[in-house]
Structures are given as C-alpha cells and as structure tokens.
Amino acid sequence: MHLAPRRPGVRRGPFAFLFALLTLLSACHRATRESPETPVVLAVQCTEGSVQRLIRTVHLRGVVEIAPGHQALVAPQIAGRLLAVAVREGDPVRRNAILAQLDARQAHDAVTQAQATLAGADAAVQNATLTADRTRRLFEHGIAARQELDDATARLASARSIATAARASLNSVGRNLAFATMRAPLDGVVLRVLRAPGDLVDGTPSTPVVEVGDPGVLDLLASAIPADLVRLAPDQPGTARFEALPGRNYPVTVRSISPTIDPAAGVGTVRLALAPGAGAPPIGLAGEAAITVGAQDGVRMIPTTALRGTTTGGSEVLLCDHGHLRATEVHLGAREDTRVEVLDGLAPGAKVVVANVLGLADGAAYRESP
C-alpha cells in the first residue's frame, strides 16, 4: 500500500475549523467596539408657556325645561267621567281655550234645582216684604198689635236668609258646571295628554288630564357644587351647548340660584334662562353651559396638548431642556377650549413639548422641529 506524502504547513482536522471560528468572532467583536451605535434623536415641537388674559368660567350640566310660571298641569276640580278631550300633544292653545269636557248632566240638574229653589226663596221674600209693610201701616194706625209687626218682620228676615242661602247654592253648582269644562290657563302648546274620554277623575290634582306649557320660555336646570355656586350671580352671561345639536351655541343668563345645598347630593340648583329664538332645544334635552364669572390678566397658559397623566393621577409636561426631555409635574387651574392655566411647576420661559407627548420617554434626546 502506497501513502501519499503530507504537504508541510497545511493543518487539517477539527482544530483547524475551531481556530477559524475564533478568529472570526474576535474580528466581529473588535468591529463592534470600534463603531459604537449612534443615539436616536427625536424631533419634537416645543413652545414656551405664555402669559395671557383668562376669562374665568363655571361649567354646569343640566336639562332643558320650561321656566316656572309658564307650565301647568290641568286637572278637573270636580269628580266625574271625561266626556271628551279636545286637544292632542303639540297642539297650540290660547288662554281659556277648551281642553277637555266632563260629563256635566248632574251639574246641569243641580243648577236647575238651585235656580228653582232660589226662585221660590225670592218669591217668599217678596211676599214677606209686602206683609211686613202692610202690618207696619196697620200698626201705625193702631189697628195691628206690636206682636203682629214683630212676627211679620221676623218672617221677612227668615225669607231673606233662605234666599241668600239659595243664591249661594246656585253659585256653587254653577261653578261646578263651569269646572266641567277644562280650559288652558296660559298661552302655549299641549305637552302631554294624560287621560282619554271615558276615564274617571276624582276632582283633585292627582288626576290631571292635560299638561300645557310655553316652550318659548325655557330654562337649563343645572346643578352646581358649592365652590361653583358661590361664584355665580343673577344675570351673569354664558353659552349652552348640546351634544345632540352640534355646532349650535345658545346664549344663556343666570336666572336664579338656589339658596340651599342638597345635603344628600351636595349640590345646589341653578336656573339658566335660554335666550328665545328659532331652533330652541327640545324639552328634556341634557346639555352643558359655560358661565362667565370674571376675567384675570397675567395668567400662565399652555396648550392642552402638552399634558399627559401621571401614575398618581396628576398631570405632567415634558420640558425641552438643553437637548434632553425632562418630565415635570404641574398643578393646573382653569381650562379653556385649547389652553389650560398652570398654577405651579413651570418656570418662566420654560418650553414644553406640545404634540404626541404620550410616546416620549423622560430623558430622551431631542431636536426642535419647526
């Protein structure tokens, strides 16, 4: 068997492969140390907090309703059965317009009976008057005794008393007959029809038939916490908005302020008068009003887009601080649509990031973008 000679200088086997691998790893490690990774620099938009004039407002939430004195539940003042309801919901009505009618046959009969009783009583008074006059003349001529005159005078007084009672009874049953016809107490529209023909009513406010109101006089009935309640005063102006009516602003003024606080809810009631006009919000619609309670100059303000929340429930901003972002907590005051008052935590002249602040890390490198 013939063996080929081994060439000098050539290394073979697993040791050669291991040597090559170690050489490659060493070269990669040296390359990594010689070319460090370039840090990421974020482009952010920074702005300086400004000192401005702040219009201080109180924000209230409430529900639209008709102002007091311009709405009424119409209930019959006598018991009976409804004969007819003359209106429907949404119908316009004028004061004294007929709304509903009760079955008035018994009332008619009572009136007729009272009229007959009064007629008899009036006849008795007339007869007693003639008798008393005649007896007086006879007494003056010495023909009739004093006792006869006294008796005739007493009979006249009794007849007059009976006639007075009969007239009062006629007036009473006459009013009952008038009460059988229910009329509108004010100009407005029919808000609700609560009973139908054939229903029985008991003659008390517990069985109303129709609700009438004037939708041209509306309030926003709102609730206010004590801190806001004490800042409000009658006739302060404001603006109301409703989510269901986007793009519409309704001028309001403070009509009245409750002098008491509900101990259970911890709030007071505020009535805001809505300015009359076309396109009034529907009754019962919920909305929010901003009431102007004063103005203040020299207030430090920043855009609301600069804010983000903290883990403790507060608010913080990111300061643009010499090439690195720095998170700092701020205490806030009044808010406007796009601005917020900074009470503490922001030094004069400090710049804050005003866009996309949620994804930025504290201490990150930055550069200002135009």
Legacy VTK file of the C-alpha trace (Angstrom):
# vtk DataFile Version 3.0
C-alpha trace
ASCII
DATASET POLYDATA
POINTS 370 float
0.000 0.000 0.000
1.352 3.376 -1.070
0.748 6.506 1.123
0.886 9.986 -0.366
3.252 12.290 1.385
1.684 15.072 3.601
2.412 18.594 2.435
4.147 20.665 5.056
2.338 23.811 6.528
-1.237 22.597 5.968
-3.335 21.964 9.121
-6.263 19.646 8.852
-8.979 18.290 11.151
-11.352 19.868 13.771
-8.673 22.030 15.283
-8.379 23.988 12.092
-12.139 24.724 11.985
-12.201 25.861 15.637
-9.286 28.185 15.027
-11.038 29.828 12.072
-14.259 30.356 14.057
-12.479 32.023 16.970
-10.661 34.305 14.579
-13.983 35.421 13.001
-15.687 36.135 16.374
-12.712 38.171 17.542
-12.833 40.300 14.404
-16.599 40.989 14.850
-16.073 41.990 18.492
-13.324 44.447 17.535
-15.565 45.944 14.839
-18.384 46.438 17.305
-16.120 48.240 19.798
-14.657 50.428 17.114
-18.102 51.588 15.714
-20.492 52.411 18.642
-24.269 52.718 17.897
-25.438 56.280 17.072
-28.039 57.539 19.670
-31.609 58.289 18.424
-32.506 61.988 18.462
-36.265 62.720 18.448
-37.751 65.613 16.508
-40.278 67.409 18.743
-42.210 70.643 18.649
-41.586 72.892 21.649
-43.308 76.081 22.740
-42.968 78.473 25.632
-45.836 78.952 28.075
-47.500 82.320 27.513
-48.951 84.895 29.902
-52.442 85.788 28.762
-55.826 87.138 29.828
-58.067 84.357 31.147
-61.856 84.521 31.104
-62.874 82.534 34.153
-65.928 80.367 33.714
-68.074 77.920 35.653
-69.184 74.808 33.788
-72.592 73.354 34.616
-74.612 70.446 33.302
-78.390 70.423 33.259
-81.638 69.600 31.474
-83.896 71.873 29.428
-87.305 72.584 30.953
-89.986 75.252 30.779
-89.449 78.159 33.167
-91.584 78.301 36.318
-94.912 80.051 35.824
-95.077 79.027 32.170
-96.186 75.435 32.613
-99.288 73.866 34.198
-100.945 70.521 34.808
-104.655 70.977 34.152
-106.805 68.795 36.428
-110.607 68.925 36.905
-111.895 70.468 40.109
-114.889 68.124 40.288
-115.175 64.355 40.078
-116.728 62.707 37.068
-116.164 60.932 33.780
-114.326 62.526 30.869
-116.727 63.125 28.017
-114.188 64.493 25.511
-110.563 65.644 25.150
-110.385 68.454 22.609
-106.596 68.623 22.056
-103.618 66.462 21.139
-99.950 66.669 22.055
-98.242 69.506 20.217
-101.414 71.498 19.581
-101.012 75.260 20.146
-103.536 76.683 22.594
-104.555 80.140 23.778
-105.504 81.108 27.295
-109.079 79.936 28.142
-109.195 77.559 25.161
-111.250 74.412 25.876
-109.030 71.405 26.597
-111.460 68.745 27.833
-115.061 68.279 28.918
-116.544 66.246 31.762
-119.974 64.646 31.712
-121.939 67.573 33.181
-125.502 66.206 33.258
-125.626 66.012 37.044
-124.154 69.509 37.287
-126.833 70.796 34.891
-129.543 69.173 37.018
-128.071 70.670 40.178
-128.096 74.123 38.588
-131.713 73.740 37.530
-132.697 72.659 41.025
-130.801 75.527 42.631
-132.445 78.009 40.275
-135.891 76.723 41.247
-135.047 76.924 44.933
-133.813 80.485 44.541
-136.934 81.474 42.635
-139.105 80.136 45.491
-136.965 81.916 48.057
-137.203 85.200 46.135
-140.998 84.833 45.973
-141.121 84.218 49.712
-139.038 87.345 50.319
-141.349 89.411 48.126
-144.448 88.115 49.977
-142.843 88.614 53.376
-141.878 92.173 52.378
-145.479 93.057 51.395
-146.827 91.531 54.619
-144.332 93.387 56.777
-145.098 96.719 55.025
-148.848 96.247 55.429
-148.542 95.257 59.092
-146.356 98.314 59.749
-149.015 100.633 58.317
-151.746 98.957 60.388
-149.587 99.235 63.479
-149.010 102.919 62.823
-152.781 103.448 62.682
-153.304 101.482 65.881
-155.086 98.627 64.147
-152.387 95.906 64.408
-150.655 94.873 67.577
-146.938 95.248 68.143
-146.569 91.472 68.203
-148.017 91.152 64.711
-145.444 93.638 63.381
-142.610 91.797 65.088
-143.770 88.479 63.632
-144.018 89.942 60.117
-140.543 91.465 60.415
-139.102 88.123 61.603
-140.708 86.238 58.715
-139.159 88.735 56.274
-135.695 88.282 57.765
-136.037 84.487 57.582
-137.150 84.637 53.956
-134.207 86.813 53.081
-131.795 84.376 54.781
-133.282 81.468 52.856
-132.948 83.419 49.609
-129.311 84.236 50.399
-128.558 80.549 51.023
-130.348 79.573 47.813
-128.312 82.100 45.827
-125.081 80.784 47.334
-126.091 77.244 46.439
-126.810 78.303 42.864
-123.399 79.963 42.642
-121.744 76.793 43.924
-123.403 74.415 41.481
-122.854 76.990 38.747
-119.110 76.903 39.411
-119.185 73.106 39.363
-120.852 73.280 35.983
-118.112 75.645 34.790
-115.457 73.311 36.214
-116.783 70.541 33.971
-115.110 72.412 31.108
-111.318 72.440 31.489
-109.583 75.439 29.897
-105.988 76.391 29.178
-104.519 78.604 31.937
-101.928 80.163 29.598
-100.790 80.548 26.002
-98.578 77.695 24.832
-98.723 74.179 23.444
-100.078 70.875 24.729
-97.109 68.982 26.141
-98.940 65.823 27.225
-102.439 64.357 27.179
-102.741 62.193 30.289
-106.362 60.972 30.141
-108.735 59.701 27.458
-112.516 60.044 27.019
-114.295 57.664 29.385
-111.682 57.907 32.148
-112.832 58.736 35.655
-111.256 61.672 37.503
-111.578 62.438 41.197
-111.540 66.238 41.106
-108.050 66.557 42.665
-104.561 67.355 41.238
-103.757 63.632 41.403
-105.758 63.029 38.205
-104.521 65.666 35.701
-105.864 65.496 32.167
-103.580 67.780 30.103
-100.172 69.411 30.577
-99.719 72.803 28.915
-96.562 74.887 28.661
-94.968 77.773 26.817
-91.866 76.411 25.024
-90.780 79.956 24.219
-89.614 80.461 27.825
-87.018 77.797 28.558
-84.501 77.196 31.330
-81.494 74.949 31.664
-81.983 73.499 35.144
-78.445 72.701 36.323
-76.644 71.531 39.445
-73.556 73.200 40.902
-71.104 72.195 43.612
-70.730 74.704 46.483
-67.387 76.037 45.161
-69.083 76.989 41.876
-72.379 78.041 43.424
-70.798 80.867 45.426
-69.147 82.270 42.259
-72.453 82.640 40.432
-74.737 85.679 40.464
-78.003 86.581 38.710
-77.731 87.893 35.116
-74.221 86.502 34.518
-73.914 85.606 30.796
-72.855 82.321 29.310
-73.260 79.848 26.472
-75.009 76.482 26.393
-74.173 73.590 24.072
-75.873 70.260 23.445
-74.234 67.108 22.093
-77.416 66.302 20.170
-77.242 69.715 18.427
-73.615 70.033 17.245
-72.482 73.405 16.021
-75.194 75.345 17.848
-74.487 77.742 20.710
-77.322 79.109 22.849
-76.863 82.331 24.873
-77.932 81.957 28.499
-78.077 84.124 31.606
-78.313 83.091 35.238
-81.996 83.392 36.188
-81.866 82.197 39.799
-79.556 80.435 42.251
-80.716 78.083 44.976
-80.018 79.465 48.466
-79.602 75.933 49.851
-77.408 72.878 49.245
-78.970 69.434 48.985
-77.343 67.577 51.908
-77.679 64.209 50.168
-76.257 65.184 46.769
-74.016 68.039 47.960
-75.090 70.362 45.141
-77.334 73.377 44.650
-79.753 74.236 41.852
-79.107 76.940 39.253
-81.622 78.093 36.629
-80.171 79.424 33.392
-82.548 81.320 31.099
-82.143 80.316 27.449
-82.445 83.216 25.014
-85.676 82.906 22.976
-85.396 82.223 19.282
-85.852 79.736 16.495
-84.359 76.283 16.821
-84.881 76.031 20.568
-83.626 72.758 22.094
-86.264 70.137 22.944
-87.609 69.984 26.469
-85.755 67.343 28.473
-82.526 67.561 26.436
-79.326 67.438 28.514
-76.568 69.960 27.858
-73.632 71.893 29.287
-73.262 75.619 29.920
-70.179 77.779 30.498
-70.981 80.839 32.644
-68.553 83.781 32.651
-67.795 84.757 36.251
-64.850 87.125 35.710
-61.539 87.798 33.948
-57.890 87.853 35.085
-54.738 89.174 33.423
-51.237 87.706 33.711
-52.253 84.047 33.755
-49.654 81.499 32.597
-51.205 79.224 29.956
-50.011 76.238 27.912
-51.759 74.193 25.182
-53.804 71.283 26.492
-51.966 69.014 24.032
-48.836 69.351 26.196
-50.418 67.469 29.099
-50.226 63.828 29.962
-51.244 61.924 33.076
-49.048 60.610 35.859
-49.258 57.322 37.742
-50.556 59.212 40.790
-53.453 60.746 38.910
-51.868 64.151 38.341
-50.642 65.883 35.201
-47.160 66.404 33.809
-45.411 68.032 30.864
-42.154 67.302 29.055
-39.678 70.172 29.262
-37.365 70.854 26.331
-34.213 71.093 28.484
-30.866 71.569 26.647
-31.137 68.621 24.276
-32.930 66.196 26.593
-36.584 65.883 27.566
-37.412 66.191 31.249
-40.789 65.225 32.722
-42.128 67.503 35.443
-45.440 67.507 37.292
-47.606 70.628 37.040
-50.613 71.878 39.018
-53.398 73.137 36.814
-56.172 75.695 37.170
-58.894 76.848 34.791
-59.315 75.311 31.345
-60.419 76.805 28.091
-61.043 75.045 24.786
-57.355 74.615 23.820
-55.486 76.154 26.778
-55.027 75.388 30.444
-53.773 77.502 33.344
-50.580 76.368 35.073
-50.598 77.276 38.754
-47.267 75.678 39.717
-44.459 73.537 38.285
-43.471 75.555 35.203
-40.715 78.166 35.431
-40.978 81.415 33.434
-39.567 80.965 29.938
-39.632 77.159 30.083
-40.515 75.329 26.872
-42.733 72.249 26.725
-43.417 69.616 24.072
-46.851 70.317 22.580
-47.563 67.283 20.364
-47.509 63.474 20.659
-46.300 63.583 24.264
-47.630 60.134 25.237
-44.932 58.197 23.400
-41.919 60.218 24.600
-39.588 58.990 27.334
-38.187 61.085 30.140
-34.514 61.863 29.386
-34.705 61.164 25.670
-32.516 63.235 23.320
-34.401 65.643 21.111
-34.098 68.321 18.493
-36.674 71.033 17.868
-38.681 70.747 14.686
-40.117 73.848 13.034
LINES 1 371
370 0 1 2 3 4 5 6 7 8 9 10 11 12 13 14 15 16 17 18 19 20 21 22 23 24 25 26 27 28 29 30 31 32 33 34 35 36 37 38 39 40 41 42 43 44 45 46 47 48 49 50 51 52 53 54 55 56 57 58 59 60 61 62 63 64 65 66 67 68 69 70 71 72 73 74 75 76 77 78 79 80 81 82 83 84 85 86 87 88 89 90 91 92 93 94 95 96 97 98 99 100 101 102 103 104 105 106 107 108 109 110 111 112 113 114 115 116 117 118 119 120 121 122 123 124 125 126 127 128 129 130 131 132 133 134 135 136 137 138 139 140 141 142 143 144 145 146 147 148 149 150 151 152 153 154 155 156 157 158 159 160 161 162 163 164 165 166 167 168 169 170 171 172 173 174 175 176 177 178 179 180 181 182 183 184 185 186 187 188 189 190 191 192 193 194 195 196 197 198 199 200 201 202 203 204 205 206 207 208 209 210 211 212 213 214 215 216 217 218 219 220 221 222 223 224 225 226 227 228 229 230 231 232 233 234 235 236 237 238 239 240 241 242 243 244 245 246 247 248 249 250 251 252 253 254 255 256 257 258 259 260 261 262 263 264 265 266 267 268 269 270 271 272 273 274 275 276 277 278 279 280 281 282 283 284 285 286 287 288 289 290 291 292 293 294 295 296 297 298 299 300 301 302 303 304 305 306 307 308 309 310 311 312 313 314 315 316 317 318 319 320 321 322 323 324 325 326 327 328 329 330 331 332 333 334 335 336 337 338 339 340 341 342 343 344 345 346 347 348 349 350 351 352 353 354 355 356 357 358 359 360 361 362 363 364 365 366 367 368 369
